[in-house]
Amino acid sequence: MAGMAYADIWEEIAGAVPGRPALLQGERLITWGQMDRRANALARHMLDAGLTHQSKVCAYLYNGPEYLEAYFAAFKAGLVPVNTNYRYGAQELTYLFDNADAEAVVFHASFADLVDKIRGDLPKVKTWLAVAQPGHPVPAWAADYEAIAAAGADRTIAPWGRSPDDLIFMYTGGTTGMPKGVMWRQEDLFTVLGAGANLLEALPAYEGLADVRARALAKESGELAPPARMLAAAPLMHATAQFTAFAILTGGGAVVTLPSQRFSAVELWSEVERLQVSSLSIVGMAFAQPMLEALDANPGRWDLSGLKRIGSSGTVWNFENKQGLLRHLPDCTLFDSLGSSEAVGIGGSTSTAGAASQTAAFMVGINAAVFDEAGQRIAPGSGERGLVATAGNIPVGYYKDPEKSAKTFRTFEGRRWAVPGDFATVDADGTMRLLGRGSQVINTGGEKVFPEEVEEALKRHGSVRDAVVVGVPDPRFGERICAVVDVDPAVQAPTLAELAGHVRSQLADYKAPRELVLAPVVRAPNGKVDYKAARALALQALNISA
């Protein structure tokens, strides 16, 4: 199959079925034809602003139709869309926009005050596009997103055209705590996400643009099953929901986003029923636990018979929760994916009624393997620990970070592999059992938090002499952040609220500690923090089982 670019694929679908729903949020419904024309106008605006081939476009947005419209516009103009964590503070945003060489930023107007503080430090940005919100008008220094999009435009294509080699960036946390931009070729991402194969049907990959159009029309006429309608409960700024949304759109389906910015399980189930959602994208227990609690508290309230699939990736989704959900959703399949922004499709775990899979047990993907540090495959059933890796369609590397690229994208057996840092063992039957990251990264509700960054923020508090940050178990978020702090005995000990507020003044909210233990920091003889001992101390002090 010849390589295809996302803009060409999505335009083909829009041309075939312009009246089919593409993006839904609350009472808003944007058809494929409308999405196409709106994205054309946005692409034209970016080109008129002076963006050139593979200029970077940052999406600093909550979930909503604008997120995917902005990406479609970037694809149309041969630009590079870039995700932005909307929880970031000023310092983190400035770093990301500068590191990405952003030339356009699309943002929700509620972020305008923060953006206004940093935009003077970002001379590369040629246009700021603001999405108005109730109580938050478009600032005078930004372009009005909706006014541009609503005007619409005919097909927009830049002089340099589009290519399967055009990039998309997925920024993820780096080992130092600063974001790193994973560079995906569109062709590689398109292929690894199924190349048009429907998540809910046994359809093969597309054979070309003619096949894209033929299938879109066949689904419209009833020759094929209707296209999927996926609700992205997880943030589109992260790979789990964003990549799933790409796959759904590429299959000619529709992406639903929740009306509220704060997650509500009751709202989610109500929207699943009202909009006849067929699949959900979540991130582990941060979503799955309140979803189960809402079902338990409201038995029979919602007709969820149309929901056929719930997919999760990025963090632990436990066995007990899966069992509970399947009691309420007997016709639904739960798919737990092992992967990352750098390595899609490492492994998967499928659960159905009466057969819920164990936590952290995955069947190895077709291009995945587990290697020891010397690059030798771990023998199934050996009990040896190794690094999880995947080959085939993988990213180009990290943007402007050759050192990190060399550490993550390695050559084993004469092939190039993505090795994101997860350790696992392999059972005799080929099941991969995930052990966790080799680093001390804390995964809280799908957000990766690096202890060193939070520790440095804590140490800037006047009464803190030393600090270490560890993750402790949390039934909803997988882990929560605990600060073990050594304080100056001459001053009053700070409270958890005080220290958490101090961290929030410098870093994103989710990086603030949720637990506090006042104790000397445990260090090894070489002066490095002994994280294992520190975590054991924290668990004991908090009376939490490991």
Summary of the structure (lengths in Angstrom):
residues: 546
radius of gyration: 23.4
end to end distance: 49.7
largest distance: 77.3
contacts: 1892
relative contact order: 0.09
helix: 32%
strand: 27%
